[in-house]
Every structure is written in structure tokens, then in C-alpha cells.
Amino acid sequence: MNMQQIRKALSTELKRLETQRINVRTAMKALGDLPVGRGQPSTSSVTIRRKPKFTRAGLERIAAAQRARWAKVKAARVGAVRK
């Protein structure tokens, strides 16, 4: 392939991609006005609520409580096996 053929091929590919981009944007615009799923508004008009972040101390308290719960479960299993 010489340079002219490469340029022509790239130009053709660019035109094809631009047409595709226009089609995708048109479809997105059409979908943006429609309800999503079970009659819910589209995500473009809904604000997304971020999850609250836990502090390190809060995470440590949660982890300690979970370890305590598992210790209780494991102790009950060991007690049941020994009987």
C-alpha cells in the first residue's frame, strides 16, 4: 500500500466512524427522554446519591462487632460438637 491508498482508507474509516458517532448520539438523545425500566425516570434526570464514607474508627467498630458475632457462632458450634 502506498501513502495515497493509506490516506484514502483512513479518510473512509473516519467518515464511517463519524456517521456511527452521530447515530449513537441520536439514539442516546432519544433514550434520554424515555423512562428506564419499570417506568422510572431516565438516569440523566436523576441525581445519584453517594454512599456515606465510614471513618477508620467506625470501620474498626463494625469489624470488632462482626468478629464478636462470628466468635459467638463458632463457640456455639464447638459446644454443640462436644456434647
C-alpha positions in Angstrom: 0.0 0.0 0.0 1.3 3.4 -0.9 0.6 6.6 1.0 -2.3 7.6 -1.2 -4.1 4.4 -0.5 -3.5 4.6 3.2 -4.8 8.2 3.3 -7.9 7.2 1.3 -8.5 4.2 3.6 -8.2 6.4 6.7 -10.4 9.0 5.3 -13.1 6.4 4.5 -12.8 5.0 8.1 -13.1 8.4 9.6 -16.3 9.1 7.7 -17.7 5.8 8.8 -16.9 6.5 12.4 -18.3 10.0 12.3 -21.6 8.6 10.9 -21.6 6.0 13.7 -21.0 8.7 16.3 -23.9 10.7 15.0 -26.2 7.6 15.1 -25.1 6.8 18.7 -25.7 10.4 19.9 -29.1 10.4 18.2 -30.1 7.1 19.9 -28.8 8.4 23.3 -30.8 11.6 22.9 -33.9 9.6 22.1 -33.4 7.2 25.0 -32.7 10.1 27.4 -36.4 11.3 27.1 -37.8 7.8 27.7 -38.5 6.2 31.1 -36.0 3.5 32.0 -37.0 0.0 33.2 -40.3 -0.1 35.1 -41.5 3.5 34.4 -38.6 5.0 36.3 -37.2 8.3 35.0 -34.0 8.1 33.0 -30.7 8.3 34.9 -29.9 11.6 33.1 -32.5 13.4 35.2 -31.9 11.6 38.4 -29.3 12.8 40.8 -27.0 10.0 42.1 -26.7 9.8 45.9 -23.2 8.9 47.0 -22.8 6.4 49.8 -21.5 7.9 53.0 -17.9 7.0 53.8 -17.1 5.5 57.1 -14.3 6.8 59.3 -11.5 4.4 60.3 -12.8 4.3 63.8 -16.3 3.4 62.6 -14.9 0.7 60.4 -12.9 -0.8 63.3 -16.1 -0.8 65.5 -18.0 -2.6 62.8 -15.2 -5.1 62.2 -15.0 -5.8 66.0 -18.7 -6.3 66.3 -18.6 -8.7 63.3 -15.7 -10.6 64.9 -17.7 -10.9 68.1 -20.7 -12.2 66.2 -18.6 -14.9 64.5 -16.9 -15.8 67.7 -20.3 -16.4 69.3 -21.4 -18.6 66.3 -18.1 -20.6 66.4 -18.4 -21.1 70.1 -21.9 -22.4 69.7 -20.7 -24.9 67.0 -17.8 -26.2 69.2 -20.2 -26.6 72.2 -22.7 -28.5 70.0 -20.0 -30.8 68.7 -18.6 -31.6 72.1 -21.9 -32.6 73.6 
